[in-house]
Amino acid sequence: MNLIENIQNLEVGEVLADVDMREYTTYRAGGRALGIVFPKDVEGLIILLKYLRENQIKHKILGRGSNLIFGDGLYNGILIKLDRLDELEVKDSEIYVGAGYSLIKLATRLSRLGYTGLEFATGIPGSVGGAVYMNAGAYKSDMGYVVKSVKVLTPRYRVVEMTNYDMHFHYRSSFLQSNPEYICLGATLILQKGNPEEIMQLIEDRKQRRMETQPLEYPSAGSVFRNPEGDYAGRMIEEIGYKGYAIGDAEVSTKHANFIINRGSAKGNDIKKLILEIQEKVKEAYGVELKIEQEFVE
């Protein structure tokens, strides 16, 4: 009996074998993976994790794939998608949302209901769990500003509530990044009521600006590098002559130099090579090592 059959027999949720990672990443690039599991609930997730860990099987939690770059070979392990953990409960200004819920969908839905505080997230692809993990943000705001607490699964399979303070939210970082054995199951947000028309107008204005300044018509994963203090990664990349530079179909956007786009059939390895080359050239030119916001997965 093979690994996929063994996992199917656990009856923890939907199991897909031999998956094409181009379908599960926003770059639309990468090779294949042994399988993906969609746990039906937290109990199913715990059973699955115990099985994978006890049998020393490589595995990774996958959100919407908006910050991951897979290599072109085989990911010799199991990916876990928490899409089924997508509950949403709205009680006055307190909102609980499951880790698998789409961040854009959540931000848009709550904004239309007249809640203010998540406007920044209406253009950020990814899941709520991934957004909490990365402390995703834009327009000088991030998840740390709106999260009251986070429900996590500990390495000992206990479900506990961690406060905002416990989460150590900082610029594009959180407790979860430095403690990957903890898994976000959901988050409680605190939002205020505002004027729905003003909120939606702000979102529309920002959407128009993004369309003018970002290459939204191509697969990408958003900003590649964090902005160094007092400067902009895009400016530095443009200054070293890399705007429009390409390796295969992986290209530095001519619209915004801190975006790498897939022109059609970019390889995961080409995207990685391009990112590392830019990082090296910027360091040579400015003595600054740009911090990569995206994660390489082999």
C-alpha positions as a Markdown table, in Angstrom:
| # | Residue | x | y | z |
|---|---|---|---|---|
| 1 | Met | 0.0 | 0.0 | 0.0 |
| 2 | Asn | 1.5 | 3.4 | -1.0 |
| 3 | Leu | 1.6 | 6.6 | 1.0 |
| 4 | Ile | -1.4 | 8.2 | -0.7 |
| 5 | Glu | -3.5 | 5.1 | 0.0 |
| 6 | Asn | -2.4 | 5.1 | 3.6 |
| 7 | Ile | -3.4 | 8.8 | 4.0 |
| 8 | Gln | -6.8 | 8.2 | 2.3 |
| 9 | Asn | -7.4 | 5.4 | 4.8 |
| 10 | Leu | -7.1 | 7.9 | 7.6 |
| 11 | Glu | -10.3 | 9.5 | 6.4 |
| 12 | Val | -9.2 | 12.9 | 7.4 |
| 13 | Gly | -10.4 | 14.8 | 4.3 |
| 14 | Glu | -9.9 | 15.0 | 0.5 |
| 15 | Val | -6.6 | 13.7 | -0.8 |
| 16 | Leu | -5.1 | 14.5 | -4.2 |
| 17 | Ala | -2.2 | 12.6 | -5.6 |
| 18 | Asp | 0.6 | 13.7 | -8.0 |
| 19 | Val | -0.4 | 17.4 | -8.1 |
| 20 | Asp | 0.9 | 20.1 | -10.4 |
| 21 | Met | 2.2 | 23.0 | -8.3 |
| 22 | Arg | 1.5 | 25.5 | -11.1 |
| 23 | Glu | -2.2 | 25.1 | -10.0 |
| 24 | Tyr | -1.4 | 26.0 | -6.4 |
| 25 | Thr | 0.9 | 29.0 | -6.5 |
| 26 | Thr | 0.2 | 32.5 | -7.7 |
| 27 | Tyr | 3.4 | 32.4 | -9.8 |
| 28 | Arg | 1.9 | 29.5 | -11.7 |
| 29 | Ala | 5.3 | 27.8 | -11.6 |
| 30 | Gly | 6.9 | 24.8 | -10.1 |
| 31 | Gly | 7.1 | 21.0 | -10.4 |
| 32 | Arg | 4.9 | 18.4 | -8.9 |
| 33 | Ala | 4.2 | 17.2 | -5.3 |
| 34 | Leu | 3.4 | 13.7 | -4.0 |
| 35 | Gly | 0.0 | 14.8 | -2.8 |
| 36 | Ile | -2.1 | 17.5 | -1.2 |
| 37 | Val | -4.5 | 16.9 | 1.7 |
| 38 | Phe | -7.5 | 19.1 | 2.6 |
| 39 | Pro | -8.3 | 18.2 | 6.2 |
| 40 | Lys | -12.1 | 18.4 | 6.9 |
| 41 | Asp | -11.6 | 19.7 | 10.4 |
| 42 | Val | -9.1 | 20.3 | 13.2 |
| 43 | Glu | -9.4 | 16.7 | 14.4 |
| 44 | Gly | -8.5 | 15.5 | 10.9 |
| 45 | Leu | -5.5 | 17.8 | 10.8 |
| 46 | Ile | -4.2 | 16.4 | 14.1 |
| 47 | Ile | -4.6 | 12.8 | 12.9 |
| 48 | Leu | -2.8 | 13.6 | 9.6 |
| 49 | Leu | 0.1 | 15.5 | 11.3 |
| 50 | Lys | 0.6 | 12.6 | 13.8 |
| 51 | Tyr | 0.8 | 10.1 | 11.0 |
| 52 | Leu | 3.2 | 12.3 | 8.9 |
| 53 | Arg | 5.5 | 13.1 | 11.9 |
| 54 | Glu | 5.5 | 9.6 | 13.3 |
| 55 | Asn | 6.5 | 8.2 | 9.8 |
| 56 | Gln | 9.0 | 11.1 | 9.2 |
| 57 | Ile | 7.2 | 12.2 | 6.0 |
| 58 | Lys | 8.1 | 15.6 | 4.7 |
| 59 | His | 5.1 | 18.0 | 4.8 |
| 60 | Lys | 4.2 | 21.7 | 4.7 |
| 61 | Ile | 1.2 | 23.8 | 5.3 |
| 62 | Leu | 0.1 | 25.6 | 2.1 |
| 63 | Gly | -2.2 | 28.6 | 2.0 |
| 64 | Arg | -3.0 | 30.2 | -1.3 |
| 65 | Gly | 0.6 | 29.8 | -2.5 |
| 66 | Ser | 1.0 | 33.5 | -2.8 |
| 67 | Asn | 4.5 | 33.7 | -1.2 |
| 68 | Leu | 6.0 | 30.3 | -2.2 |
| 69 | Ile | 8.3 | 29.4 | -5.1 |
| 70 | Phe | 8.5 | 25.6 | -5.7 |
| 71 | Gly | 11.4 | 24.1 | -7.6 |
| 72 | Asp | 10.8 | 22.3 | -10.9 |
| 73 | Gly | 11.4 | 18.9 | -9.6 |
| 74 | Leu | 9.3 | 16.7 | -7.3 |
| 75 | Tyr | 8.3 | 18.0 | -3.8 |
| 76 | Asn | 8.8 | 14.6 | -2.2 |
| 77 | Gly | 6.2 | 15.1 | 0.5 |
| 78 | Ile | 2.7 | 16.0 | 1.4 |
| 79 | Leu | 1.2 | 19.5 | 1.3 |
| 80 | Ile | -1.6 | 20.4 | 3.7 |
| 81 | Lys | -4.3 | 23.0 | 2.7 |
| 82 | Leu | -6.6 | 24.3 | 5.4 |
| 83 | Asp | -9.3 | 25.5 | 2.9 |
| 84 | Arg | -12.0 | 23.6 | 4.9 |
| 85 | Leu | -11.2 | 25.7 | 8.0 |
| 86 | Asp | -13.2 | 28.6 | 6.5 |
| 87 | Glu | -15.8 | 29.5 | 9.2 |
| 88 | Leu | -16.8 | 33.1 | 9.6 |
| 89 | Glu | -18.6 | 34.5 | 12.7 |
| 90 | Val | -19.4 | 38.2 | 12.9 |
| 91 | Lys | -20.5 | 39.5 | 16.3 |
| 92 | Asp | -20.6 | 43.3 | 16.5 |
| 93 | Ser | -17.0 | 44.5 | 16.2 |
| 94 | Glu | -15.5 | 41.1 | 16.9 |
| 95 | Ile | -15.0 | 38.7 | 14.0 |
| 96 | Tyr | -13.7 | 35.1 | 14.1 |
| 97 | Val | -12.4 | 33.7 | 10.8 |
| 98 | Gly | -10.9 | 30.3 | 10.0 |
| 99 | Ala | -7.3 | 30.1 | 8.6 |
| 100 | Gly | -8.4 | 28.8 | 5.2 |
| 101 | Tyr | -10.6 | 31.8 | 4.4 |
| 102 | Ser | -9.5 | 34.0 | 1.5 |
| 103 | Leu | -8.0 | 37.3 | 2.8 |
| 104 | Ile | -9.3 | 39.3 | -0.2 |
| 105 | Lys | -12.8 | 37.7 | 0.2 |
| 106 | Leu | -12.8 | 38.5 | 3.9 |
| 107 | Ala | -11.6 | 42.1 | 3.6 |
| 108 | Thr | -14.1 | 42.8 | 0.7 |
| 109 | Arg | -17.0 | 41.2 | 2.5 |
| 110 | Leu | -16.4 | 43.0 | 5.8 |
| 111 | Ser | -15.8 | 46.3 | 4.1 |
| 112 | Arg | -19.1 | 46.1 | 2.3 |
| 113 | Leu | -20.7 | 45.5 | 5.6 |
| 114 | Gly | -19.3 | 48.8 | 6.8 |
| 115 | Tyr | -16.3 | 47.5 | 8.9 |
| 116 | Thr | -13.2 | 49.6 | 8.7 |
| 117 | Gly | -9.6 | 48.3 | 9.3 |
| 118 | Leu | -9.2 | 45.7 | 6.7 |
| 119 | Glu | -9.2 | 48.0 | 3.6 |
| 120 | Phe | -5.4 | 47.4 | 3.3 |
| 121 | Ala | -6.1 | 43.6 | 2.7 |
| 122 | Thr | -8.4 | 43.8 | -0.3 |
| 123 | Gly | -5.5 | 43.5 | -2.7 |
| 124 | Ile | -3.5 | 40.9 | -0.9 |
| 125 | Pro | -3.9 | 37.4 | -2.2 |
| 126 | Gly | -3.6 | 34.6 | 0.3 |
| 127 | Ser | -5.4 | 32.9 | 3.1 |
| 128 | Val | -6.1 | 34.3 | 6.6 |
| 129 | Gly | -3.7 | 31.8 | 8.1 |
| 130 | Gly | -0.9 | 32.8 | 5.7 |
| 131 | Ala | -1.6 | 36.5 | 6.3 |
| 132 | Val | -1.3 | 36.0 | 10.1 |
| 133 | Tyr | 1.9 | 33.9 | 9.6 |
| 134 | Met | 3.5 | 36.6 | 7.4 |
| 135 | Asn | 1.8 | 39.5 | 9.2 |
| 136 | Ala | 0.7 | 40.6 | 5.7 |
| 137 | Gly | 0.2 | 44.3 | 5.2 |
| 138 | Ala | 0.0 | 47.3 | 3.0 |
| 139 | Tyr | -0.7 | 51.1 | 3.2 |
| 140 | Lys | 1.1 | 51.3 | 6.5 |
| 141 | Ser | -1.2 | 48.7 | 8.2 |
| 142 | Asp | -1.0 | 45.0 | 8.7 |
| 143 | Met | -2.7 | 42.1 | 10.4 |
| 144 | Gly | -1.0 | 43.0 | 13.7 |
| 145 | Tyr | -3.2 | 46.1 | 13.9 |
| 146 | Val | -6.5 | 44.2 | 13.6 |
| 147 | Val | -5.9 | 40.8 | 15.2 |
| 148 | Lys | -7.1 | 40.4 | 18.8 |
| 149 | Ser | -6.0 | 36.7 | 19.2 |
| 150 | Val | -5.0 | 33.7 | 17.1 |
| 151 | Lys | -6.2 | 30.1 | 17.6 |
| 152 | Val | -3.2 | 27.8 | 17.1 |
| 153 | Leu | -2.4 | 24.1 | 17.2 |
| 154 | Thr | 0.7 | 23.5 | 19.3 |
| 155 | Pro | 3.4 | 20.9 | 18.5 |
| 156 | Arg | 1.8 | 18.8 | 21.2 |
| 157 | Tyr | -1.5 | 18.9 | 19.4 |
| 158 | Arg | -3.3 | 21.3 | 21.8 |
| 159 | Val | -5.6 | 24.0 | 20.5 |
| 160 | Val | -4.8 | 27.2 | 22.4 |
| 161 | Glu | -5.6 | 30.9 | 22.0 |
| 162 | Met | -2.6 | 33.3 | 21.7 |
| 163 | Thr | -3.0 | 37.0 | 22.2 |
| 164 | Asn | -1.9 | 39.7 | 19.9 |
| 165 | Tyr | 1.0 | 40.4 | 22.3 |
| 166 | Asp | 2.0 | 36.6 | 22.3 |
| 167 | Met | 2.1 | 36.7 | 18.5 |
| 168 | His | 5.1 | 39.2 | 18.4 |
| 169 | Phe | 3.8 | 40.9 | 15.3 |
| 170 | His | 6.5 | 43.1 | 13.6 |
| 171 | Tyr | 7.0 | 44.2 | 10.1 |
| 172 | Arg | 6.2 | 41.1 | 7.9 |
| 173 | Ser | 7.0 | 38.8 | 10.8 |
| 174 | Ser | 5.2 | 36.9 | 13.7 |
| 175 | Phe | 5.7 | 34.3 | 16.3 |
| 176 | Leu | 4.6 | 31.6 | 13.8 |
| 177 | Gln | 7.5 | 32.3 | 11.5 |
| 178 | Ser | 10.0 | 31.5 | 14.1 |
| 179 | Asn | 7.9 | 28.7 | 15.5 |
| 180 | Pro | 6.7 | 26.8 | 12.4 |
| 181 | Glu | 5.5 | 23.8 | 14.5 |
| 182 | Tyr | 2.7 | 26.0 | 15.6 |
| 183 | Ile | -0.2 | 26.1 | 13.1 |
| 184 | Cys | -2.7 | 29.0 | 12.7 |
| 185 | Leu | -6.3 | 27.6 | 12.8 |
| 186 | Gly | -8.1 | 30.9 | 12.8 |
| 187 | Ala | -8.0 | 34.4 | 14.2 |
| 188 | Thr | -10.3 | 36.8 | 16.0 |
| 189 | Leu | -10.2 | 40.3 | 14.6 |
| 190 | Ile | -11.4 | 43.6 | 16.1 |
| 191 | Leu | -12.8 | 46.1 | 13.6 |
| 192 | Gln | -14.8 | 49.3 | 13.9 |
| 193 | Lys | -17.9 | 50.3 | 12.1 |
| 194 | Gly | -17.5 | 53.1 | 9.5 |
| 195 | Asn | -19.2 | 54.6 | 6.5 |
| 196 | Pro | -19.6 | 51.8 | 3.9 |
| 197 | Glu | -19.6 | 54.2 | 0.9 |
| 198 | Glu | -16.4 | 55.9 | 2.1 |
| 199 | Ile | -14.8 | 52.5 | 2.8 |
| 200 | Met | -15.6 | 51.1 | -0.7 |
| 201 | Gln | -14.5 | 54.3 | -2.4 |
| 202 | Leu | -11.1 | 54.1 | -0.7 |
| 203 | Ile | -10.8 | 50.5 | -1.8 |
| 204 | Glu | -11.7 | 51.4 | -5.4 |
| 205 | Asp | -9.2 | 54.3 | -5.5 |
| 206 | Arg | -6.5 | 52.0 | -4.2 |
| 207 | Lys | -7.4 | 49.3 | -6.7 |
| 208 | Gln | -7.1 | 51.8 | -9.6 |
| 209 | Arg | -3.7 | 52.9 | -8.3 |
| 210 | Arg | -2.5 | 49.2 | -8.1 |
| 211 | Met | -3.7 | 48.6 | -11.6 |
| 212 | Glu | -1.7 | 51.5 | -12.8 |
| 213 | Thr | 1.5 | 50.7 | -10.9 |
| 214 | Gln | 1.6 | 46.9 | -10.5 |
| 215 | Pro | 1.6 | 44.1 | -13.1 |
| 216 | Leu | -1.7 | 42.6 | -12.0 |
| 217 | Glu | -2.3 | 41.1 | -15.5 |
| 218 | Tyr | 0.5 | 38.6 | -15.0 |
| 219 | Pro | 1.1 | 35.8 | -12.4 |
| 220 | Ser | 3.3 | 37.0 | -9.6 |
| 221 | Ala | 3.6 | 36.8 | -5.9 |
| 222 | Gly | 3.6 | 40.5 | -5.1 |
| 223 | Ser | 6.6 | 42.4 | -3.8 |
| 224 | Val | 9.7 | 40.2 | -3.9 |
| 225 | Phe | 11.9 | 42.1 | -1.4 |
| 226 | Arg | 11.2 | 44.1 | 1.8 |
| 227 | Asn | 11.9 | 47.8 | 1.5 |
| 228 | Pro | 15.1 | 48.6 | 3.4 |
| 229 | Glu | 14.8 | 51.3 | 5.9 |
| 230 | Gly | 14.7 | 54.7 | 4.3 |
| 231 | Asp | 14.7 | 53.4 | 0.7 |
| 232 | Tyr | 12.7 | 51.3 | -1.8 |
| 233 | Ala | 13.7 | 47.9 | -3.2 |
| 234 | Gly | 12.1 | 48.7 | -6.5 |
| 235 | Arg | 14.2 | 51.9 | -6.9 |
| 236 | Met | 17.4 | 50.0 | -6.2 |
| 237 | Ile | 16.6 | 47.2 | -8.6 |
| 238 | Glu | 15.7 | 49.8 | -11.3 |
| 239 | Glu | 18.9 | 51.7 | -10.7 |
| 240 | Ile | 21.1 | 48.6 | -11.3 |
| 241 | Gly | 19.4 | 48.2 | -14.7 |
| 242 | Tyr | 17.3 | 45.1 | -13.9 |
| 243 | Lys | 13.8 | 46.5 | -14.8 |
| 244 | Gly | 12.6 | 44.3 | -17.6 |
| 245 | Tyr | 15.5 | 41.9 | -17.2 |
| 246 | Ala | 14.5 | 38.2 | -17.6 |
| 247 | Ile | 15.6 | 34.7 | -17.2 |
| 248 | Gly | 13.5 | 32.6 | -19.4 |
| 249 | Asp | 9.9 | 33.7 | -18.9 |
| 250 | Ala | 10.6 | 35.0 | -15.4 |
| 251 | Glu | 10.9 | 38.8 | -15.8 |
| 252 | Val | 11.4 | 41.8 | -13.6 |
| 253 | Ser | 8.3 | 43.8 | -14.3 |
| 254 | Thr | 8.6 | 47.0 | -16.3 |
| 255 | Lys | 5.8 | 48.5 | -14.3 |
| 256 | His | 7.3 | 47.9 | -10.9 |
| 257 | Ala | 10.8 | 46.6 | -10.4 |
| 258 | Asn | 10.0 | 44.9 | -7.1 |
| 259 | Phe | 7.7 | 42.5 | -8.9 |
| 260 | Ile | 8.8 | 39.4 | -10.8 |
| 261 | Ile | 6.2 | 38.1 | -13.3 |
| 262 | Asn | 5.6 | 34.9 | -15.1 |
| 263 | Arg | 5.4 | 35.9 | -18.8 |
| 264 | Gly | 3.9 | 32.5 | -19.7 |
| 265 | Ser | 5.9 | 29.4 | -18.9 |
| 266 | Ala | 8.4 | 30.6 | -16.2 |
| 267 | Lys | 10.2 | 27.8 | -14.3 |
| 268 | Gly | 10.3 | 27.9 | -10.5 |
| 269 | Asn | 14.1 | 27.6 | -10.7 |
| 270 | Asp | 14.3 | 30.6 | -13.1 |
| 271 | Ile | 12.3 | 32.8 | -10.7 |
| 272 | Lys | 14.6 | 31.7 | -7.8 |
| 273 | Lys | 17.7 | 32.3 | -9.9 |
| 274 | Leu | 16.5 | 35.8 | -10.9 |
| 275 | Ile | 15.7 | 36.7 | -7.3 |
| 276 | Leu | 19.1 | 35.6 | -6.0 |
| 277 | Glu | 20.9 | 37.4 | -8.8 |
| 278 | Ile | 19.1 | 40.7 | -8.0 |
| 279 | Gln | 19.9 | 40.3 | -4.4 |
| 280 | Glu | 23.6 | 39.8 | -5.2 |
| 281 | Lys | 23.8 | 42.7 | -7.6 |
| 282 | Val | 22.0 | 45.1 | -5.2 |
| 283 | Lys | 24.4 | 44.1 | -2.5 |
| 284 | Glu | 27.4 | 44.8 | -4.8 |
| 285 | Ala | 26.0 | 48.2 | -5.8 |
| 286 | Tyr | 24.7 | 49.4 | -2.4 |
| 287 | Gly | 26.1 | 47.2 | 0.3 |
| 288 | Val | 22.5 | 46.3 | 1.3 |
| 289 | Glu | 21.3 | 42.7 | 1.4 |
| 290 | Leu | 17.6 | 42.9 | 0.4 |
| 291 | Lys | 15.4 | 40.6 | 2.5 |
| 292 | Ile | 13.4 | 38.2 | 0.4 |
| 293 | Glu | 9.7 | 38.2 | 1.3 |
| 294 | Gln | 9.0 | 34.9 | -0.6 |
| 295 | Glu | 10.0 | 31.4 | 0.4 |
| 296 | Phe | 11.8 | 28.8 | -1.7 |
| 297 | Val | 10.4 | 25.3 | -1.4 |
| 298 | Glu | 12.3 | 22.2 | -2.6 |
